[in-house]
Amino acid sequence: MTPDLRGGGPVPVSDWDRAVGLISSADEIALACHISPDGDALGSMLALGLALRAAGKRVTASFGERRFRVPRLLRFLPGQELLAEPGDYPAVPELMITFDVPIVDRLGMLAGNALKARELIVVDHHPSNTGFGTLNLVDPAAAATAVLAEELLRRLGLPLDRAIATCLYAGLVTDTGSFRHSSTTSGVHLMAARLVATGLNPEEIARELWDRSPFGYLRVLGVVLDRVTLEPEVGEGLVWTFVTRADRVAYGLPYDEVEGIIDVIRRTDEADTAVILKEDDDGAWQVSTRSKGAVDVSRVATALGGGGHTKAAGFTSHLPVEQTMASLRALL
């Protein structure tokens, strides 16, 4: 496989046409999204998987985690019968398509499969995407990978139904912050209207994504907020905290349940940048960063081995909390 290292910007029509040709001629297609999938990654992948299966294709979908489990918040998404354990994924896919994956390492256990794929289509909207596919459908201006997934479905001539639209809508609302982020355009609202017209229920989706948590989440949130730190002198102001594996174990809280805590601390008026370090089940620190616009956190995350967007990015650290924060402060 020879990567096509094309730069960012709108996807050329010729690339869309080539993607349509590759998908149309394939009988079996392997789909993958990034580890610890969010609504955009999993929703985009399942949407295309459902549409391709309805068109008569053999589809395998997965994400490369040893502890293979769909986050509780996303278990309402249709199409999860398409999911396979990473160990059951094709070793050398004839055609593999990734969703919301900026660098090959974010595929986890499936990175090797991607590097061996005969053809690899990368569907993504991260500015930090490295162009690791043989064909890269990457548009940093897209509000979500779901936007590109819908466009691919349209060009393939595959219709939307309620299940497919539900998956795409989950991706759209999560990556636009329920239409609050600056990426929300008139086109985003028009796409939402097309999806809602299939009969999906926005209220039900919003409740699943944002209005449900186990009681243990409130207890862990209290612990984490008690140790939150404000450093107004760092960059344009920094607020940060961390959640340990022991914090979660004490209240029976799975790792994926703490993702939303950063949306609580980012509200701080005195800080442009918010950071949370989350210790995963393997003892590594998954670091999420958010900015209100004064700081490009994607540059910080990329320098530390991760990536993302200008206002939302992340990276993995194997150093203790204070050493990780020292590296991050220096970059801010």
Stockholm file with secondary structure:
# STOCKHOLM 1.0

chainA/1-332         MTPDLRGGGPVPVSDWDRAVGLISSADEIALACHISPDGDALGSMLALGLALRAAGKRVTASFGERRFRVPRLLRFLPGQELLAEPGDYPAVPELMITFDVPIVDRLGMLAGNALKARELIVVDHHPSNTGFGTLNLVDPAAAATAVLAEELLRRLGLPLDRAIATCLYAGLVTDTGSFRHSSTTSGVHLMAARLVATGLNPEEIARELWDRSPFGYLRVLGVVLDRVTLEPEVGEGLVWTFVTRADRVAYGLPYDEVEGIIDVIRRTDEADTAVILKEDDDGAWQVSTRSKGAVDVSRVATALGGGGHTKAAGFTSHLPVEQTMASLRALL
#=GR chainA/1-332 SS CCCCCCCSSSCCHHHHHHHHHHHHHCSEEEEEECSSCCHHHHHHHHHHHHHHHHTTCEEEEEEBCSSCCCCGGGTTCTTGGGBCCGGGSCSSCSEEEEESCSSGGGGBTTHHHHHHCSEEEEEECCTTCCCCSSEEEECTTSSCHHHHHHHHHHHHTCCCCHHHHHHHHHHHHHHTTTTTSTTCCHHHHHHHHHHHTTTCCHHHHHHHHHSCCCHHHHHHHHHHHHTCEEETTSTTCEEEEEECHHHHHHTTCCGGGGGGGHHHHTTCTTCSEEEEEEECTTSCEEEEEEESSSSCHHHHHHHTTCEECSSEEEEEECSCHHHHHHHHHHHC
#=GC SS_cons         CCCCCCCSSSCCHHHHHHHHHHHHHCSEEEEEECSSCCHHHHHHHHHHHHHHHHTTCEEEEEEBCSSCCCCGGGTTCTTGGGBCCGGGSCSSCSEEEEESCSSGGGGBTTHHHHHHCSEEEEEECCTTCCCCSSEEEECTTSSCHHHHHHHHHHHHTCCCCHHHHHHHHHHHHHHTTTTTSTTCCHHHHHHHHHHHTTTCCHHHHHHHHHSCCCHHHHHHHHHHHHTCEEETTSTTCEEEEEECHHHHHHTTCCGGGGGGGHHHHTTCTTCSEEEEEEECTTSCEEEEEEESSSSCHHHHHHHTTCEECSSEEEEEECSCHHHHHHHHHHHC
//
